[in-house]
């Protein structure tokens, strides 16, 4: 596997009035294509700052960041926006779906920004929703979908541009345990297909589904362990769920 993400001595310093906040203090790591990485740490540990830099949403104060072989830390805003749209997919805790548009239209959005023609855009959005098991929910609005289904729409939206990396920030934070396993099963499947998944979570049971766990502390990598992940097996629905569905 090739290095897809390479961070070399990354520092991030924020100036808060007269106070200097050192969010990252010399972080160096590489992430390979197809890795499923969980990033953990307490509030203020630097995990969110690290995710923002990997996602080209923020720049390091110093250090080098190579994404897919390209040094990206000093690129112009429009170049970073293009990289975010073509190379990276984002999944958030609160889904960030547009309430007045259906699932298909929500998934189409990144392709609209990329200038993809309408017919191709619809074709790719349908395929992306089918990939996450929502081919029969194309016309449903977020209010007509369960939390798990809304998150799968969000994942389909992240996948529609054929990204190399999916960045997921607490994606199970608003989901019940069964639905969380469904989402983790989907992420594991994406990793098997060659898509790199970087997941921020504070839940050890969610991190257990990743093949690599990075612990952040005080702006540094405290530990970085590869391990055999727990296989995400979705339990059968409860009896009351079956009754409601029927």
Buried (B, 14 or more C-beta within 10 A) or exposed (E): EEBBBBBBEBBBBEEEEEEEEBBBBBBEBEBEBBBBBBBBBEEBBBBBBBBBBBBBBBBBBEBBBBBBEEEBBEBEEEEBEBBBBBBBBBBBBEBEBEEEBBBBBBBBBBBEEEEBEEEEBBEBBBBBBEBBEBEEBBEBBBEEBEBBBBBBBBBBBBBBBEBBBBBBBBBBBBBEEBBBBBBBBBBBBBBEEEBBBBBBBBEEEBBBBBBBBBBBBBBBBEEEEEEEBBEBEEEEEEEEEEEEEE
